[in-house]
Amino acid sequence: MARDRAALIAEIPHLRRFARSLARDPDAADDLVQSCLERALSRFHLWRPERRLRPWLFTMLRNLHVDTVRHRSAVQAREQRSAEVVPLTQRAGQEDSVTARRVLDAIDRLPAEQRDAVLMVCVNDLTYGEAAQVLDIPQGTLMSRLHRGRARLRESLGLAERRPGPGPDTHKPLRRVK
């Protein structure tokens, strides 16, 4: 049991980061993490040791968050997320702060399915399979949502890739490599 608790304790920083990305409120995130750990301890006998612990915990945390959001009205949840800012541990430069705020706002504007996929893979460093398991969707669906979410983020941040083709930005023709 001590080894199991040590494994849970090692996952707390990852749970806190994921909870903050979901709740956008440090106090609500801490409450989510505590609820998740309580649930994990009471259901630890259901965890299969051959699987990674983090996706199992992330699934619980996400489900707890979804339940919490369902109890609040949709308008109240949006206002709360947009009004509160996660405090930084170190004060960033003015440009970095503006860029970070733009990225967070762009992530918040993504449709929920794309936002969840981006957060799972790009922020929380889960594999496609693990993220698909947490979100309870097929891996191909996750990859499609992730692709569309990344594209929408690039577009909204003005970072859309230029595609080769006719026009003033084209310098070299494409070569076919066999």
Sequence and secondary structure as in RCSB ss.txt:
>XXXX:A:sequence
MARDRAALIAEIPHLRRFARSLARDPDAADDLVQSCLERALSRFHLWRPERRLRPWLFTMLRNLHVDTVRHRSAV
QAREQRSAEVVPLTQRAGQEDSVTARRVLDAIDRLPAEQRDAVLMVCVNDLTYGEAAQVLDIPQGTLMSRLHRGR
ARLRESLGLAERRPGPGPDTHKPLRRVK
>XXXX:A:secstr
 HHHHHHHHHHHHHHHHHHHHHHS HHHHHHHHHHHHHHHHHTGGGS TTS HHHHHHHHHHHHHHHHHHHS HH
HHHHHHHH     SS   HHHHHHHHHHHHHHHHS HHHHHHHIIIIIS   HHHHHHHHTS HHHHHHHHHHHH
HHHHHHTT      SSSTT  S      
